[in-house]
Amino acid sequence: MNYFAGGNTPQGFFSYFDNIAEKDCRLIILKGGPGVGKSTFMKKVAKNLNPETEFFYCSGDPASLDGIHNKKAKIAVIDGTAPHCQDPHYPGICDSIVNLGMFIRGDKLKKHAGKIIKNTDKKAVCYYNAYQYLAAAQKVDQIKYKNDLLKTDYKKIDIKINRLSEEYEKIKDDGSCRKLFLQAITPLGIIDFRENNFQNRKVFDFSSVPERSLFFSGLSENLVKNGYDIECYYSPLYPQDIESLYIKNLNWFLTHENTCSAPKNQKLTEKLIDLSIDELYKARASHKENEKYYIESMDFEALEDYSAMLIESLVR
């Protein structure tokens, strides 16, 4: 299963990283600069686990991982560096920090200090620009959003929720809700994992984004109240609005016809999202250049020995 635990949004980087793993899961938080092998380490751990491993991709570079999680093995490994800095909840009990940066040869890296600082500053400016474009895109889109909200038939939404609710019964006192993204605005465009993740689906047609959001919000509350464990997936343009959900107990995936891109008549919103993607691409290019300098400065032989020992202790 593929997800995003964080996304590029009008509010900046929006994180649902706390929803990757359950509290009793063994959590390994990786630290270190770009190119030190965090994503590679996660892939190696995943190869040693059962096929039920979940993969969380990076919205800043979809070729890289931000985390993996395997509920059956009760193991999660995440990238705990900016912009999703993470610290242990229960240090020494369930969670621990692994600093892959300790294999950096500082003498080699310092030769590139000026270029690394320049690229890091350039990357920060590109992200700032990207988020400003997304904020502007949301403001333009909200013109239609608020007009649609005024025309929304709340009774129609309640009927739709009640009709679907007739298909399931209360099973326990309270369920749970896990929050993640299935879509992300990335340097490579809008990436959507909905098609690949779920087979048993119910597709709904909504007349507007507010109608969709209100339906899924009301339904999710009803499901949790009736004891169902669900996963809510949020929109990159409105990161607190549910755009799809999965009911674990019933193996139902509930989604909609349209993607997170703007309606066809809102060319300005689409253009602003495209400008944001261009800035994210530039930020990724600066990051990739810095990765090159860190890779050149790594003691990968020592890292390989350490990784093999650590992975063995995790999966045995």
C-alpha positions as CSV (number, residue, x, y, z in Angstrom):
1,M,0.0,0.0,0.0
2,N,1.3,3.4,-0.9
3,Y,0.6,6.7,0.9
4,F,1.8,10.2,1.6
5,A,2.1,11.1,5.3
6,G,2.7,14.7,4.5
7,G,2.0,17.0,1.7
8,N,2.7,20.4,0.0
9,T,-0.4,22.5,0.7
10,P,-1.5,26.2,0.9
11,Q,-0.6,26.0,4.6
12,G,3.0,24.9,3.8
13,F,4.1,21.4,4.6
14,F,1.2,19.6,6.3
15,S,2.0,16.6,8.3
16,Y,0.1,13.5,9.3
17,F,3.2,11.7,10.4
18,D,1.8,10.9,13.8
19,N,-0.7,8.6,12.0
20,I,1.9,6.3,10.4
21,A,2.2,3.9,13.3
22,E,0.2,2.8,16.3
23,K,1.5,3.7,19.8
24,D,2.8,0.2,20.6
25,C,4.7,-0.1,17.4
26,R,8.5,-0.1,17.5
27,L,9.4,3.2,15.9
28,I,12.9,3.9,14.4
29,I,13.4,7.6,13.6
30,L,16.2,8.3,11.1
31,K,18.3,11.4,11.2
32,G,21.0,12.7,8.9
33,G,21.4,15.0,5.9
34,P,20.4,14.4,2.3
35,G,22.0,11.4,0.6
36,V,23.0,9.6,3.8
37,G,20.9,6.5,3.0
38,K,17.6,7.0,4.9
39,S,15.4,5.9,2.0
40,T,17.7,3.0,1.1
41,F,17.7,1.8,4.8
42,M,13.9,1.8,4.8
43,K,13.8,-0.3,1.6
44,K,16.2,-2.8,3.1
45,V,14.1,-3.1,6.3
46,A,10.9,-3.6,4.1
47,K,12.5,-6.5,2.2
48,N,13.0,-8.3,5.4
49,L,9.3,-7.9,6.5
50,N,6.1,-9.6,5.3
51,P,4.4,-8.2,2.2
52,E,1.9,-6.2,4.3
53,T,4.4,-3.3,4.6
54,E,3.0,0.2,3.9
55,F,5.2,2.7,2.0
56,F,5.0,6.4,2.6
57,Y,6.5,8.5,-0.2
58,C,8.1,11.9,0.0
59,S,5.9,14.7,-1.6
60,G,9.2,16.7,-2.1
61,D,10.8,13.8,-4.1
62,P,8.4,10.9,-4.9
63,A,11.3,8.6,-5.7
64,S,12.2,8.6,-2.0
65,L,10.5,7.2,1.0
66,D,9.5,9.2,4.1
67,G,8.6,6.0,6.0
68,I,7.5,2.4,6.1
69,H,5.2,0.6,8.5
70,N,4.3,-3.0,9.1
71,K,1.4,-3.5,11.6
72,K,1.9,-7.3,11.8
73,A,5.6,-7.0,12.7
74,K,4.9,-3.8,14.8
75,I,7.8,-2.0,13.1
76,A,7.9,1.5,11.6
77,V,10.9,3.4,10.2
78,I,10.5,7.1,9.4
79,D,12.6,10.0,8.2
80,G,12.6,12.4,11.2
81,T,14.4,15.3,9.5
82,A,12.9,18.6,8.4
83,P,10.2,19.5,7.4
84,H,8.8,16.5,9.3
85,C,11.1,16.5,12.4
86,Q,10.1,13.8,14.8
87,D,11.3,12.8,18.3
88,P,10.6,9.6,20.2
89,H,7.3,9.4,22.1
90,Y,8.6,6.7,24.4
91,P,12.4,6.8,24.2
92,G,14.2,3.6,25.1
93,I,10.8,1.7,25.3
94,C,9.3,1.6,21.8
95,D,11.1,4.4,20.0
96,S,14.7,5.1,19.1
97,I,16.8,7.5,17.0
98,V,19.3,6.3,14.4
99,N,21.7,8.9,13.2
100,L,23.0,7.9,9.8
101,G,24.8,11.2,9.6
102,M,27.5,9.7,11.9
103,F,29.0,8.1,8.8
104,I,29.6,11.4,7.1
105,R,33.3,12.2,6.6
106,G,33.3,15.8,7.8
107,D,36.6,16.6,6.2
108,K,35.3,15.8,2.8
109,L,31.9,17.5,3.2
110,K,33.5,20.8,4.4
111,K,35.0,21.2,0.9
112,H,31.5,21.7,-0.4
113,A,30.2,23.9,2.4
114,G,29.7,27.0,0.3
115,K,27.7,25.2,-2.4
116,I,25.7,23.2,0.2
117,I,24.7,26.4,2.0
118,K,23.8,28.1,-1.2
119,N,21.6,25.2,-2.4
120,T,19.9,24.9,1.0
121,D,19.0,28.6,0.9
122,K,17.8,28.4,-2.7
123,K,15.7,25.3,-1.8
124,A,14.1,27.2,1.1
125,V,13.1,30.1,-1.3
126,C,11.7,27.7,-3.8
127,Y,9.5,26.1,-1.1
128,Y,8.4,29.5,0.1
129,N,7.4,30.4,-3.5
130,A,5.6,27.1,-4.0
131,Y,3.5,27.5,-0.9
132,Q,2.7,31.1,-1.8
133,Y,1.4,29.9,-5.2
134,L,-0.7,27.2,-3.5
135,A,-2.1,29.7,-1.1
136,A,-3.1,31.9,-4.0
137,A,-4.6,28.9,-5.8
138,Q,-6.7,28.1,-2.8
139,K,-7.9,31.7,-2.5
140,V,-9.0,31.7,-6.1
141,D,-10.6,28.3,-5.7
142,Q,-12.4,29.5,-2.6
143,I,-14.5,31.9,-4.7
144,K,-16.2,28.9,-6.2
145,Y,-16.0,26.9,-3.0
146,K,-17.9,29.5,-1.0
147,N,-20.5,30.0,-3.7
148,D,-21.0,26.2,-3.9
149,L,-21.3,26.1,-0.1
150,L,-24.2,28.6,-0.2
151,K,-26.0,26.3,-2.7
152,T,-25.3,23.1,-0.8
153,D,-28.3,21.0,0.0
154,Y,-27.5,19.7,3.6
155,K,-30.7,17.6,3.7
156,K,-29.5,15.8,0.5
157,I,-26.2,15.1,2.2
158,D,-27.9,13.7,5.3
159,I,-30.1,11.4,3.2
160,K,-27.0,10.1,1.4
161,I,-25.2,9.4,4.7
162,N,-28.3,7.7,6.2
163,R,-28.8,5.6,3.1
164,L,-25.3,4.3,3.2
165,S,-25.5,3.9,7.0
166,E,-28.3,1.3,6.5
167,E,-25.7,-1.0,5.1
168,Y,-23.8,-1.4,8.3
169,E,-24.6,-1.8,12.0
170,K,-23.0,-0.7,15.3
171,I,-20.2,-3.1,16.2
172,K,-18.6,-1.6,19.3
173,D,-18.6,1.6,21.3
174,D,-15.9,3.7,19.4
175,G,-13.8,3.1,16.4
176,S,-10.7,4.8,15.3
177,C,-9.7,7.3,12.5
178,R,-6.3,7.4,10.8
179,K,-5.4,10.5,8.8
180,L,-3.2,10.4,5.6
181,F,-2.9,11.6,2.0
182,L,-3.4,9.5,-1.1
183,Q,-2.7,12.4,-3.3
184,A,0.1,14.9,-3.3
185,I,1.3,18.0,-5.2
186,T,4.9,17.0,-6.0
187,P,7.8,18.2,-8.2
188,L,6.6,15.6,-10.8
189,G,3.0,16.8,-10.8
190,I,0.0,15.6,-8.9
191,I,0.5,12.0,-7.9
192,D,-2.6,9.9,-7.0
193,F,-2.4,6.5,-5.3
194,R,-6.1,5.8,-5.2
195,E,-6.2,3.6,-8.2
196,N,-3.4,1.3,-7.0
197,N,-4.4,0.8,-3.4
198,F,-8.0,-0.4,-3.3
199,Q,-10.2,-2.8,-5.3
200,N,-13.5,-3.0,-3.4
201,R,-14.7,0.6,-4.0
202,K,-17.8,2.7,-3.9
203,V,-17.5,5.8,-6.2
204,F,-19.7,8.8,-5.5
205,D,-20.6,11.7,-7.7
206,F,-20.7,15.1,-6.0
207,S,-21.9,18.4,-7.4
208,S,-19.2,20.3,-5.6
209,V,-16.1,20.1,-3.3
210,P,-18.1,21.3,-0.2
211,E,-20.7,18.7,-0.8
212,R,-18.0,16.0,-1.0
213,S,-16.3,17.3,2.1
214,L,-19.4,17.5,4.2
215,F,-20.5,14.0,3.2
216,F,-17.2,12.4,4.1
217,S,-16.9,14.4,7.3
218,G,-20.4,13.4,8.5
219,L,-20.0,9.8,7.4
220,S,-16.6,9.4,9.1
221,E,-18.0,10.7,12.4
222,N,-20.9,8.3,12.1
223,L,-18.6,5.3,11.4
224,V,-16.3,6.0,14.3
225,K,-19.3,6.5,16.6
226,N,-20.6,3.1,15.5
227,G,-17.3,1.3,16.2
228,Y,-15.6,1.2,12.8
229,D,-11.9,1.7,12.2
230,I,-11.4,4.0,9.2
231,E,-8.7,5.8,7.3
232,C,-9.5,9.3,6.1
233,Y,-7.6,10.7,3.2
234,Y,-7.3,14.5,2.7
235,S,-7.1,16.9,-0.2
236,P,-3.7,18.6,-0.9
237,L,-5.5,21.9,-1.7
238,Y,-7.7,21.6,1.4
239,P,-5.6,19.4,3.8
240,Q,-8.3,19.3,6.5
241,D,-11.1,18.3,4.1
242,I,-11.6,14.5,3.6
243,E,-11.7,13.5,-0.1
244,S,-11.8,9.7,0.3
245,L,-12.1,7.1,3.1
246,Y,-11.5,3.5,3.7
247,I,-13.6,1.4,6.1
248,K,-11.3,-1.4,7.4
249,N,-14.0,-3.6,8.9
250,L,-16.0,-3.7,5.7
251,N,-13.0,-3.5,3.3
252,W,-14.8,-0.6,1.5
253,F,-13.0,2.3,-0.2
254,L,-15.2,5.3,-0.7
255,T,-14.1,7.9,-3.2
256,H,-15.2,10.3,-5.9
257,E,-14.9,10.8,-9.6
258,N,-12.9,14.0,-9.7
259,T,-9.2,14.5,-8.6
260,C,-7.8,17.3,-6.5
261,S,-7.0,19.4,-9.5
262,A,-9.2,22.5,-10.1
263,P,-12.4,22.5,-12.2
264,K,-11.8,23.2,-15.9
265,N,-13.3,26.6,-15.8
266,Q,-10.8,27.7,-13.2
267,K,-7.8,28.1,-15.3
268,L,-6.1,30.5,-12.9
269,T,-6.2,28.0,-10.1
270,E,-4.7,25.4,-12.4
271,K,-2.0,27.8,-13.5
272,L,-1.1,28.6,-9.9
273,I,-0.8,24.9,-9.0
274,D,1.5,24.5,-12.1
275,L,3.7,27.4,-11.0
276,S,3.9,25.7,-7.5
277,I,5.0,22.4,-9.1
278,D,7.7,24.3,-11.1
279,E,9.0,25.7,-7.8
280,L,9.0,22.3,-6.2
281,Y,10.9,20.9,-9.1
282,K,13.6,23.6,-8.6
283,A,13.7,22.8,-4.9
284,R,14.2,19.1,-5.7
285,A,17.0,20.0,-8.1
286,S,18.9,21.9,-5.3
287,H,18.3,19.0,-2.9
288,K,19.6,16.5,-5.4
289,E,22.8,18.6,-5.9
290,N,23.3,18.6,-2.1
291,E,22.7,14.8,-2.0
292,K,25.6,14.4,-4.4
293,Y,28.0,16.2,-2.1
294,Y,26.8,14.1,0.9
295,I,27.1,10.8,-1.0
296,E,30.7,11.7,-1.9
297,S,31.4,12.2,1.8
298,M,29.8,9.1,3.2
299,D,31.6,6.0,4.5
300,F,29.2,3.6,2.9
301,E,31.2,0.5,3.9
302,A,30.8,1.3,7.6
303,L,27.1,2.3,7.0
304,E,26.5,-1.1,5.3
305,D,27.9,-3.1,8.3
306,Y,25.9,-1.0,10.7
307,S,22.7,-1.2,8.7
308,A,23.0,-5.0,8.4
309,M,23.5,-5.4,12.2
310,L,20.6,-3.0,13.0
311,I,18.2,-4.6,10.5
312,E,18.9,-8.1,11.9
313,S,18.1,-6.8,15.4
314,L,14.8,-5.3,14.1
315,V,13.4,-8.3,12.2
316,R,14.6,-11.3,14.2
